[in-house]
Amino acid sequence: MSTSKLGAIVPPQGPRTPRNHAQATSLPEASFWKIATDKEMTSIEELNVMAYGQPPRGAAIIGSMFVYKIKMNPDGTIEKYKVRLVALGNHQKYGETFSETYAPGTQLSSSRLILYLALKMKLELKHMDVRTAYLQSKLTRDHDDIWVRLPAGFKSKSGDVYGKLLRPLYGVRQAGREWYFTNREFIMNQDPRWKQSSVEAQIYYAIDSETNLFCVILVHIDDYFGVCSDDKFWKKFVTDMQKRFDTDVKDE
C-alpha cells in the first residue's frame, strides 16, 4: 500500500512527519516535502517577507525552522503535504527585537452574538478568511531590524542563509499585534461608516438608519464572521478585502 502519493490510504505506521529539513530530504516522501517547501518559500518571496543578505555586525539574529504537516481527507487519504517557515520567537530578547506583543482576542459569547443576529434578523451568515494573514502586515511598529537565520541545511535561491524581516514571519512575537493593527486600519478606512466596538476590539459594525444598513463582523485572527443587511455594501467590502489581502470567501 502506498504511503506517499496524494489520495493514497495511509497505513497506521506512516507516512512520517519530519522534524527538520535534513529529515524531510531523507524520507521516502522527500519529493512531496520538497514541493511543499518550494511552495512556501515562493510565497515568502512573492510577499516580500524578507530581504536576503549578510547581516551587519552586531545585528539581532533569531533562528527559524520548517514546520511540517500532512493534511488528511475525511476518508483517511492524504490531501496535501504542508510546510511553513516559522521564526524561533522564543529566542527574541525583550527590548532588542520586540517590546509589545498584545493583540485583542475574541470571546465565545461574541461568536454566539453573530449567530443570534443572523437568526433574529434572518440574514445570511458571512464568512471569509485571509490566507497567510501575518505575512500581509509589516514590521512598522516595533523593532523593524530583525534578521532570521534560515533552517539548517537550507539556502535561498540566491544562496543566502540569512534574511532581514520586512514582514512579521509566523513565530515572531509581535506578529499578531502587527496583523491586528494592519487589519483594523484597513477596515476603518474602507468606509467611514465602520466603527470599532468599545467593548470588544475585534468587533466592527456599520449602521446607517437612513439606508437601513446594518453590518457586524467579528474578526478571529484571520477569520471573519458577520451579517449584513446591504448586499451592495458587503460586496464592496469583500472586493476591497480581496484587493488588499489574499482572501478566501466562504459564503459565495
KOLDREN-660830 format. One record per residue: residue number from 1; residue in three letters; chain; x, y, z of N, C-alpha, C in turn. Coordinates in pm, whole numbers, plus 50000, padded with zeros to 5 digits. Example, Ala and Ser with C-alpha at 12.3 -4.5 7.8 and 13.67 -1.06 7.14 Angstrom:
2
1, ALA, A, 51319, 49431, 50780, 51230, 49550, 50780, 51320, 49670, 50780
2, SER, A, 51285, 49775, 50708, 51367, 49894, 50714, 51290, 50003, 50787
% end
This chain:
252
1, MET, A, 50085, 49881, 50000, 50000, 50000, 50000, 50088, 50124, 50000
2, SER, A, 50058, 50220, 49911, 50139, 50340, 49901, 50121, 50428, 50024
3, THR, A, 50229, 50489, 50069, 50221, 50578, 50185, 50257, 50721, 50150
4, SER, A, 50286, 50751, 50024, 50332, 50884, 49992, 50246, 50956, 49888
5, LYS, A, 50180, 50886, 49803, 50103, 50951, 49697, 49981, 51022, 49754
6, LEU, A, 49950, 51138, 49696, 49832, 51211, 49738, 49710, 51128, 49702
7, GLY, A, 49617, 51120, 49796, 49497, 51040, 49774, 49513, 50896, 49814
8, ALA, A, 49634, 50857, 49859, 49658, 50718, 49899, 49609, 50696, 50042
9, ILE, A, 49563, 50574, 50070, 49524, 50538, 50206, 49649, 50533, 50293
10, VAL, A, 49643, 50590, 50411, 49759, 50596, 50499, 49754, 50482, 50600
11, PRO, A, 49851, 50393, 50602, 49856, 50285, 50700, 49891, 50339, 50837
12, PRO, A, 49869, 50265, 50943, 49894, 50313, 51080, 50036, 50361, 51103
13, GLN, A, 50135, 50303, 51032, 50274, 50337, 51062, 50329, 50455, 50981
14, GLY, A, 50253, 50513, 50893, 50314, 50620, 50815, 50213, 50695, 50733
15, PRO, A, 50260, 50792, 50651, 50399, 50836, 50639, 50444, 50921, 50758
16, ARG, A, 50573, 50933, 50776, 50626, 51007, 50888, 50626, 51157, 50860
17, THR, A, 50605, 51234, 50965, 50614, 51379, 50955, 50753, 51419, 51002
18, PRO, A, 50835, 51479, 50916, 50972, 51514, 50955, 50977, 51623, 51061
19, ARG, A, 51087, 51624, 51135, 51106, 51724, 51239, 51197, 51837, 51194
20, ASN, A, 51273, 51816, 51088, 51363, 51920, 51038, 51389, 51898, 50889
21, HIS, A, 51462, 51992, 50829, 51487, 51990, 50685, 51569, 51867, 50644
22, ALA, A, 51667, 51833, 50725, 51752, 51718, 50692, 51669, 51590, 50687
23, GLN, A, 51579, 51574, 50781, 51495, 51454, 50785, 51397, 51454, 50667
24, ALA, A, 51345, 51572, 50632, 51250, 51581, 50521, 51311, 51539, 50389
25, THR, A, 51442, 51563, 50374, 51508, 51529, 50248, 51551, 51383, 50241
26, SER, A, 51540, 51311, 50353, 51585, 51172, 50356, 51470, 51070, 50362
27, LEU, A, 51349, 51117, 50383, 51235, 51026, 50391, 51189, 50982, 50252
28, PRO, A, 51116, 50872, 50243, 51063, 50826, 50114, 50974, 50931, 50047
29, GLU, A, 50911, 51016, 50129, 50823, 51121, 50076, 50898, 51250, 50046
30, ALA, A, 51030, 51244, 50033, 51113, 51364, 50017, 51067, 51452, 49901
31, SER, A, 51024, 51392, 49791, 50984, 51472, 49674, 50860, 51556, 49706
32, PHE, A, 50769, 51502, 49787, 50649, 51576, 49824, 50683, 51690, 49919
33, TRP, A, 50774, 51662, 50013, 50814, 51767, 50106, 50890, 51878, 50034
34, LYS, A, 50966, 51842, 49931, 51039, 51944, 49853, 50941, 52036, 49781
35, ILE, A, 50838, 51978, 49722, 50737, 52058, 49652, 50670, 52154, 49750
36, ALA, A, 50634, 52102, 49868, 50568, 52185, 49970, 50660, 52295, 50021
37, THR, A, 50789, 52262, 50038, 50887, 52361, 50084, 50907, 52470, 49980
38, ASP, A, 50919, 52429, 49854, 50936, 52527, 49744, 50816, 52620, 49736
39, LYS, A, 50696, 52566, 49758, 50574, 52647, 49753, 50574, 52750, 49864
40, GLU, A, 50615, 52709, 49984, 50620, 52800, 50098, 50722, 52912, 50074
41, MET, A, 50840, 52877, 50025, 50943, 52977, 50004, 50909, 53071, 49888
42, THR, A, 50837, 53019, 49788, 50791, 53105, 49679, 50693, 53208, 49732
43, SER, A, 50604, 53165, 49822, 50509, 53256, 49884, 50582, 53362, 49967
44, ILE, A, 50685, 53320, 50039, 50765, 53412, 50119, 50827, 53520, 50030
45, GLU, A, 50878, 53478, 49914, 50943, 53572, 49823, 50842, 53663, 49755
46, GLU, A, 50727, 53608, 49714, 50625, 53688, 49646, 50567, 53795, 49738
47, LEU, A, 50559, 53764, 49867, 50505, 53860, 49963, 50614, 53954, 50018
48, ASN, A, 50737, 53935, 49970, 50849, 54020, 50011, 50864, 54021, 50164
49, VAL, A, 50866, 53901, 50220, 50872, 53886, 50366, 51009, 53922, 50421
50, MET, A, 51113, 53891, 50345, 51247, 53922, 50393, 51340, 53958, 50279
51, ALA, A, 51443, 54032, 50313, 51546, 54069, 50216, 51670, 53987, 50249
52, TYR, A, 51710, 53899, 50159, 51824, 53811, 50184, 51955, 53887, 50177
53, GLY, A, 52050, 53843, 50255, 52181, 53906, 50255, 52259, 53870, 50379
54, GLN, A, 52368, 53940, 50401, 52454, 53916, 50516, 52424, 54019, 50623
55, PRO, A, 52386, 53975, 50744, 52353, 54072, 50849, 52476, 54153, 50890
56, PRO, A, 52454, 54278, 50927, 52566, 54361, 50972, 52617, 54312, 51108
57, ARG, A, 52735, 54352, 51141, 52796, 54313, 51267, 52711, 54363, 51385
58, GLY, A, 52683, 54273, 51478, 52603, 54310, 51594, 52453, 54304, 51572
59, ALA, A, 52410, 54257, 51456, 52267, 54251, 51427, 52197, 54149, 51515
60, ALA, A, 52069, 54174, 51544, 51988, 54080, 51622, 51941, 53968, 51529
61, ILE, A, 51989, 53846, 51554, 51958, 53733, 51467, 51883, 53626, 51547
62, ILE, A, 51772, 53579, 51491, 51699, 53468, 51553, 51692, 53353, 51454
63, GLY, A, 51679, 53233, 51504, 51672, 53117, 51417, 51533, 53098, 51359
64, SER, A, 51520, 52998, 51274, 51390, 52963, 51216, 51387, 52813, 51191
65, MET, A, 51271, 52762, 51164, 51256, 52620, 51136, 51137, 52598, 51043
66, PHE, A, 51140, 52486, 50973, 51025, 52446, 50893, 50934, 52360, 50980
67, VAL, A, 50806, 52389, 50976, 50707, 52307, 51046, 50633, 52226, 50939
68, TYR, A, 50631, 52096, 50957, 50575, 52005, 50857, 50442, 51947, 50905
69, LYS, A, 50349, 51935, 50812, 50219, 51880, 50845, 50159, 51808, 50725
70, ILE, A, 50098, 51693, 50752, 50026, 51620, 50649, 49878, 51642, 50673
71, LYS, A, 49811, 51704, 50577, 49668, 51729, 50591, 49592, 51613, 50530
72, MET, A, 49496, 51560, 50606, 49424, 51440, 50566, 49283, 51472, 50516
73, ASN, A, 49234, 51390, 50425, 49095, 51395, 50382, 49009, 51319, 50483
74, PRO, A, 48879, 51344, 50487, 48790, 51272, 50580, 48793, 51121, 50563
75, ASP, A, 48824, 51075, 50441, 48825, 50930, 50417, 48958, 50864, 50452
76, GLY, A, 49049, 50940, 50513, 49176, 50882, 50555, 49286, 50886, 50452
77, THR, A, 49262, 50951, 50340, 49366, 50965, 50238, 49438, 51098, 50257
78, ILE, A, 49553, 51112, 50193, 49633, 51233, 50206, 49580, 51341, 50112
79, GLU, A, 49552, 51458, 50169, 49508, 51571, 50086, 49630, 51648, 50034
80, LYS, A, 49720, 51684, 50127, 49840, 51756, 50084, 49946, 51755, 50192
81, TYR, A, 50069, 51780, 50148, 50183, 51798, 50238, 50202, 51949, 50252
82, LYS, A, 50212, 51995, 50376, 50220, 52139, 50401, 50344, 52173, 50482
83, VAL, A, 50413, 52280, 50442, 50533, 52326, 50512, 50518, 52475, 50541
84, ARG, A, 50556, 52516, 50660, 50552, 52658, 50694, 50684, 52697, 50759
85, LEU, A, 50740, 52809, 50714, 50861, 52863, 50774, 50822, 52945, 50897
86, VAL, A, 50880, 52911, 51011, 50844, 52975, 51138, 50969, 53028, 51206
87, ALA, A, 50962, 53152, 51252, 51073, 53210, 51327, 51072, 53158, 51470
88, LEU, A, 51189, 53143, 51527, 51201, 53097, 51666, 51189, 53218, 51759
89, GLY, A, 51063, 53264, 51773, 51037, 53383, 51853, 51075, 53367, 51999
90, ASN, A, 51086, 53242, 52045, 51126, 53220, 52185, 51270, 53263, 52210
91, HIS, A, 51345, 53289, 52102, 51483, 53336, 52117, 51492, 53489, 52112
92, GLN, A, 51379, 53555, 52087, 51381, 53701, 52084, 51404, 53758, 52224
93, LYS, A, 51472, 53871, 52230, 51500, 53936, 52357, 51420, 54065, 52369
94, TYR, A, 51354, 54079, 52482, 51273, 54198, 52507, 51361, 54324, 52501
95, GLY, A, 51311, 54423, 52428, 51385, 54547, 52415, 51485, 54546, 52302
96, GLU, A, 51515, 54428, 52250, 51611, 54416, 52140, 51540, 54391, 52008
97, THR, A, 51448, 54293, 52007, 51374, 54263, 51884, 51223, 54271, 51902
98, PHE, A, 51176, 54302, 52021, 51034, 54326, 52042, 51012, 54400, 52173
99, SER, A, 50898, 54470, 52181, 50858, 54537, 52305, 50714, 54503, 52339
100, GLU, A, 50623, 54524, 52243, 50482, 54498, 52265, 50437, 54376, 52187
101, THR, A, 50356, 54292, 52249, 50306, 54172, 52182, 50154, 54158, 52190
102, TYR, A, 50089, 54241, 52271, 49945, 54223, 52293, 49862, 54255, 52169
103, ALA, A, 49767, 54167, 52139, 49668, 54189, 52035, 49534, 54139, 52090
104, PRO, A, 49426, 54214, 52074, 49296, 54173, 52128, 49250, 54039, 52072
105, GLY, A, 49184, 53962, 52155, 49128, 53835, 52112, 48977, 53844, 52102
106, THR, A, 48911, 53728, 52092, 48766, 53724, 52085, 48711, 53630, 52192
107, GLN, A, 48585, 53647, 52223, 48520, 53563, 52322, 48416, 53474, 52254
108, LEU, A, 48389, 53359, 52315, 48288, 53268, 52261, 48152, 53336, 52255
109, SER, A, 48122, 53420, 52352, 47993, 53489, 52354, 47976, 53580, 52233
110, SER, A, 48086, 53632, 52180, 48079, 53718, 52062, 48039, 53638, 51939
111, SER, A, 48090, 53516, 51929, 48051, 53429, 51818, 47903, 53397, 51826
112, ARG, A, 47854, 53375, 51947, 47711, 53348, 51966, 47627, 53469, 51927
113, LEU, A, 47680, 53588, 51952, 47609, 53711, 51915, 47588, 53718, 51764
114, ILE, A, 47691, 53686, 51688, 47679, 53689, 51542, 47575, 53588, 51495
115, LEU, A, 47577, 53468, 51552, 47478, 53367, 51516, 47337, 53412, 51554
116, TYR, A, 47324, 53474, 51669, 47193, 53523, 51714, 47139, 53629, 51618
117, LEU, A, 47226, 53723, 51578, 47184, 53829, 51487, 47140, 53771, 51352
118, ALA, A, 47213, 53670, 51305, 47179, 53608, 51177, 47039, 53545, 51184
119, LEU, A, 47010, 53478, 51294, 46880, 53413, 51310, 46769, 53516, 51335
120, LYS, A, 46794, 53609, 51425, 46694, 53710, 51463, 46654, 53797, 51345
121, MET, A, 46752, 53840, 51266, 46726, 53932, 51157, 46710, 53861, 51022
122, LYS, A, 46719, 53727, 51028, 46704, 53645, 50906, 46802, 53689, 50798
123, LEU, A, 46928, 53701, 50840, 47035, 53742, 50749, 47131, 53625, 50727
124, GLU, A, 47189, 53623, 50610, 47285, 53518, 50578, 47415, 53539, 50655
125, LEU, A, 47468, 53431, 50709, 47594, 53439, 50782, 47710, 53450, 50683
126, LYS, A, 47793, 53551, 50701, 47908, 53573, 50613, 48033, 53514, 50677
127, HIS, A, 48120, 53459, 50594, 48243, 53401, 50645, 48352, 53410, 50538
128, MET, A, 48466, 53459, 50576, 48583, 53459, 50488, 48708, 53458, 50574
129, ASP, A, 48819, 53421, 50514, 48945, 53424, 50588, 49057, 53476, 50499
130, VAL, A, 49158, 53529, 50565, 49276, 53583, 50495, 49387, 53481, 50503
131, ARG, A, 49435, 53438, 50388, 49544, 53341, 50383, 49675, 53410, 50423
132, THR, A, 49759, 53338, 50498, 49888, 53391, 50544, 49875, 53535, 50593
133, ALA, A, 49780, 53555, 50682, 49745, 53691, 50728, 49865, 53768, 50784
134, TYR, A, 49942, 53704, 50872, 50052, 53775, 50936, 50153, 53829, 50834
135, LEU, A, 50169, 53756, 50725, 50267, 53796, 50625, 50219, 53914, 50540
136, GLN, A, 50094, 53955, 50560, 50041, 54066, 50482, 50039, 54197, 50561
137, SER, A, 50103, 54194, 50677, 50127, 54318, 50752, 50277, 54346, 50746
138, LYS, A, 50320, 54454, 50807, 50461, 54491, 50802, 50514, 54520, 50942
139, LEU, A, 50645, 54502, 50956, 50711, 54535, 51083, 50735, 54686, 51086
140, THR, A, 50636, 54757, 51134, 50645, 54903, 51133, 50633, 54966, 51271
141, ARG, A, 50581, 54891, 51367, 50550, 54950, 51497, 50647, 54910, 51609
142, ASP, A, 50722, 54805, 51587, 50801, 54754, 51699, 50925, 54680, 51649
143, HIS, A, 51038, 54744, 51653, 51167, 54683, 51619, 51164, 54619, 51479
144, ASP, A, 51197, 54701, 51380, 51192, 54655, 51242, 51329, 54610, 51189
145, ASP, A, 51423, 54581, 51279, 51556, 54539, 51237, 51585, 54400, 51292
146, ILE, A, 51513, 54301, 51239, 51526, 54163, 51285, 51578, 54076, 51171
147, TRP, A, 51682, 54002, 51198, 51738, 53910, 51099, 51705, 53767, 51138
148, VAL, A, 51680, 53686, 51036, 51646, 53546, 51057, 51749, 53457, 50989
149, ARG, A, 51791, 53353, 51061, 51879, 53252, 51004, 51790, 53139, 50950
150, LEU, A, 51804, 53108, 50823, 51721, 53004, 50763, 51752, 52867, 50826
151, PRO, A, 51659, 52772, 50817, 51680, 52641, 50879, 51810, 52575, 50833
152, ALA, A, 51871, 52501, 50923, 51998, 52434, 50893, 51986, 52349, 50768
153, GLY, A, 52084, 52365, 50679, 52087, 52287, 50556, 52008, 52347, 50442
154, PHE, A, 51943, 52460, 50465, 51861, 52523, 50360, 51918, 52659, 50324
155, LYS, A, 51915, 52689, 50194, 51958, 52819, 50144, 51852, 52877, 50051
156, SER, A, 51851, 53009, 50039, 51759, 53073, 49946, 51806, 53048, 49804
157, LYS, A, 51725, 53086, 49707, 51763, 53069, 49566, 51890, 53146, 49534
158, SER, A, 51912, 53254, 49610, 52033, 53335, 49587, 52153, 53279, 49662
159, GLY, A, 52132, 53171, 49738, 52241, 53109, 49812, 52263, 53165, 49951
160, ASP, A, 52174, 53253, 49995, 52188, 53314, 50127, 52127, 53227, 50236
161, VAL, A, 52179, 53242, 50357, 52124, 53170, 50472, 52066, 53266, 50575
162, TYR, A, 52072, 53398, 50546, 52015, 53499, 50635, 51919, 53589, 50557
163, GLY, A, 51822, 53644, 50630, 51732, 53739, 50569, 51683, 53839, 50672
164, LYS, A, 51672, 53966, 50632, 51618, 54068, 50720, 51467, 54072, 50703
165, LEU, A, 51395, 54059, 50813, 51249, 54056, 50805, 51192, 54193, 50767
166, LEU, A, 51104, 54190, 50668, 51029, 54309, 50628, 50884, 54296, 50674
167, ARG, A, 50844, 54172, 50695, 50709, 54142, 50744, 50721, 54045, 50862
168, PRO, A, 50620, 54042, 50949, 50629, 53956, 51068, 50606, 53809, 51035
169, LEU, A, 50713, 53738, 51016, 50706, 53595, 50990, 50637, 53524, 51107
170, TYR, A, 50564, 53416, 51076, 50500, 53339, 51182, 50604, 53299, 51288
171, GLY, A, 50567, 53314, 51412, 50658, 53282, 51522, 50718, 53405, 51585
172, VAL, A, 50728, 53516, 51511, 50779, 53640, 51567, 50679, 53689, 51672
173, ARG, A, 50729, 53729, 51786, 50642, 53760, 51900, 50538, 53869, 51871
174, GLN, A, 50574, 53967, 51790, 50483, 54077, 51765, 50397, 54057, 51640
175, ALA, A, 50401, 53938, 51579, 50330, 53913, 51454, 50179, 53937, 51468
176, GLY, A, 50119, 53883, 51574, 49976, 53900, 51592, 49937, 54045, 51612
177, ARG, A, 50019, 54118, 51683, 49992, 54260, 51709, 50000, 54342, 51580
178, GLU, A, 50102, 54313, 51499, 50117, 54384, 51373, 49997, 54358, 51280
179, TRP, A, 49952, 54232, 51275, 49837, 54198, 51191, 49710, 54267, 51242
180, TYR, A, 49692, 54274, 51373, 49574, 54339, 51429, 49566, 54485, 51383
181, PHE, A, 49677, 54557, 51392, 49676, 54697, 51352, 49657, 54714, 51201
182, THR, A, 49718, 54624, 51124, 49702, 54630, 50979, 49556, 54610, 50941
183, ASN, A, 49493, 54509, 51001, 49354, 54479, 50970, 49260, 54590, 51017
184, ARG, A, 49283, 54642, 51138, 49199, 54750, 51189, 49207, 54873, 51100
185, GLU, A, 49328, 54904, 51058, 49348, 55021, 50972, 49272, 55005, 50840
186, PHE, A, 49276, 54884, 50784, 49205, 54860, 50658, 49054, 54878, 50676
187, ILE, A, 48996, 54812, 50778, 48851, 54817, 50797, 48803, 54960, 50823
188, MET, A, 48872, 55031, 50911, 48828, 55165, 50949, 48841, 55265, 50834
189, ASN, A, 48931, 55238, 50740, 48949, 55327, 50625, 48870, 55284, 50502
190, GLN, A, 48817, 55160, 50507, 48744, 55108, 50390, 48615, 55186, 50365
191, ASP, A, 48546, 55223, 50472, 48421, 55301, 50461, 48404, 55378, 50592
192, PRO, A, 48371, 55506, 50583, 48360, 55588, 50705, 48251, 55544, 50802
193, ARG, A, 48163, 55456, 50756, 48055, 55411, 50844, 48098, 55298, 50938
194, TRP, A, 48215, 55239, 50913, 48263, 55134, 51003, 48307, 55195, 51136
195, LYS, A, 48266, 55131, 51245, 48307, 55170, 51379, 48363, 55047, 51450
196, GLN, A, 48453, 55072, 51544, 48509, 54962, 51623, 48440, 54959, 51758
197, SER, A, 48401, 54839, 51802, 48332, 54825, 51930, 48422, 54869, 52044
198, SER, A, 48364, 54943, 52137, 48439, 54985, 52254, 48441, 54877, 52362
199, VAL, A, 48358, 54773, 52342, 48350, 54662, 52436, 48445, 54549, 52397
200, GLU, A, 48444, 54514, 52268, 48536, 54411, 52219, 48601, 54461, 52091
201, ALA, A, 48731, 54476, 52094, 48805, 54542, 51986, 48798, 54469, 51852
202, GLN, A, 48766, 54341, 51854, 48763, 54264, 51728, 48622, 54258, 51668
203, ILE, A, 48534, 54340, 51716, 48401, 54354, 51655, 48392, 54491, 51588
204, TYR, A, 48350, 54492, 51462, 48332, 54615, 51386, 48188, 54618, 51335
205, TYR, A, 48131, 54737, 51330, 47992, 54747, 51286, 47972, 54874, 51202
206, ALA, A, 47875, 54866, 51111, 47839, 54979, 51027, 47686, 54988, 51028
207, ILE, A, 47635, 55100, 51080, 47490, 55119, 51093, 47453, 55255, 51035
208, ASP, A, 47352, 55255, 50948, 47303, 55378, 50887, 47151, 55368, 50880
209, SER, A, 47083, 55441, 50966, 46937, 55432, 50973, 46870, 55484, 50846
210, GLU, A, 46934, 55577, 50776, 46874, 55633, 50655, 46867, 55532, 50541
211, THR, A, 46965, 55443, 50536, 46968, 55343, 50429, 46937, 55202, 50480
212, ASN, A, 46901, 55192, 50609, 46873, 55062, 50671, 46994, 54967, 50667
213, LEU, A, 47111, 55028, 50671, 47234, 54948, 50673, 47261, 54895, 50813
214, PHE, A, 47286, 54765, 50821, 47324, 54704, 50949, 47423, 54592, 50920
215, CYS, A, 47549, 54616, 50950, 47654, 54517, 50928, 47736, 54502, 51055
216, VAL, A, 47766, 54379, 51090, 47852, 54349, 51204, 47947, 54239, 51165
217, ILE, A, 48075, 54255, 51192, 48172, 54149, 51166, 48256, 54125, 51291
218, LEU, A, 48287, 54000, 51311, 48375, 53957, 51420, 48500, 53901, 51356
219, VAL, A, 48616, 53951, 51398, 48743, 53904, 51344, 48811, 53815, 51447
220, HIS, A, 48835, 53691, 51410, 48910, 53600, 51496, 49040, 53564, 51425
221, ILE, A, 49145, 53636, 51457, 49277, 53625, 51395, 49265, 53654, 51245
222, ASP, A, 49247, 53550, 51162, 49237, 53572, 51019, 49101, 53528, 50962
223, ASP, A, 49006, 53498, 51051, 48872, 53459, 51010, 48773, 53572, 51038
224, TYR, A, 48684, 53593, 50942, 48583, 53698, 50955, 48444, 53635, 50950
225, PHE, A, 48365, 53661, 51053, 48226, 53614, 51058, 48137, 53737, 51073
226, GLY, A, 48025, 53737, 51003, 47939, 53854, 51017, 47805, 53841, 50951
227, VAL, A, 47726, 53948, 50964, 47596, 53960, 50899, 47588, 54100, 50840
228, CYS, A, 47511, 54112, 50732, 47497, 54243, 50669, 47363, 54250, 50595
229, SER, A, 47293, 54359, 50616, 47161, 54377, 50555, 47169, 54435, 50414
230, ASP, A, 47285, 54486, 50377, 47301, 54555, 50249, 47402, 54478, 50162
231, ASP, A, 47351, 54408, 50062, 47438, 54326, 49975, 47540, 54411, 49902
232, LYS, A, 47500, 54529, 49857, 47592, 54616, 49783, 47707, 54660, 49871
233, PHE, A, 47676, 54699, 49995, 47779, 54742, 50090, 47875, 54627, 50118
234, TRP, A, 47820, 54507, 50139, 47902, 54392, 50172, 47991, 54352, 50055
235, LYS, A, 47935, 54351, 49934, 48014, 54312, 49817, 48130, 54408, 49795
236, LYS, A, 48106, 54536, 49820, 48214, 54635, 49807, 48322, 54607, 49911
237, PHE, A, 48282, 54574, 50033, 48377, 54542, 50139, 48460, 54420, 50101
238, VAL, A, 48395, 54315, 50052, 48464, 54192, 50013, 48561, 54219, 49898
239, THR, A, 48516, 54296, 49800, 48601, 54330, 49685, 48727, 54405, 49730
240, ASP, A, 48709, 54500, 49820, 48824, 54576, 49871, 48916, 54486, 49953
241, MET, A, 48857, 54392, 50029, 48937, 54296, 50105, 49024, 54213, 50011
242, GLN, A, 48964, 54165, 49904, 49037, 54080, 49810, 49147, 54157, 49736
243, LYS, A, 49128, 54286, 49720, 49231, 54369, 49657, 49349, 54391, 49752
244, ARG, A, 49317, 54403, 49880, 49420, 54433, 49980, 49490, 54308, 50033
245, PHE, A, 49410, 54200, 50057, 49465, 54077, 50114, 49428, 53957, 50028
246, ASP, A, 49502, 53850, 50047, 49470, 53723, 49980, 49354, 53659, 50057
247, THR, A, 49232, 53682, 50012, 49113, 53648, 50088, 49034, 53534, 50025
248, ASP, A, 48991, 53442, 50108, 48908, 53329, 50065, 48767, 53350, 50119
249, VAL, A, 48671, 53373, 50029, 48533, 53398, 50068, 48460, 53263, 50076
250, LYS, A, 48408, 53232, 50195, 48348, 53100, 50218, 48199, 53095, 50186
251, ASP, A, 48132, 53211, 50184, 47987, 53208, 50171, 47937, 53232, 50030
252, GLU, A, 48027, 53231, 49931, 47985, 53252, 49793, 47921, 53125, 49737
% end
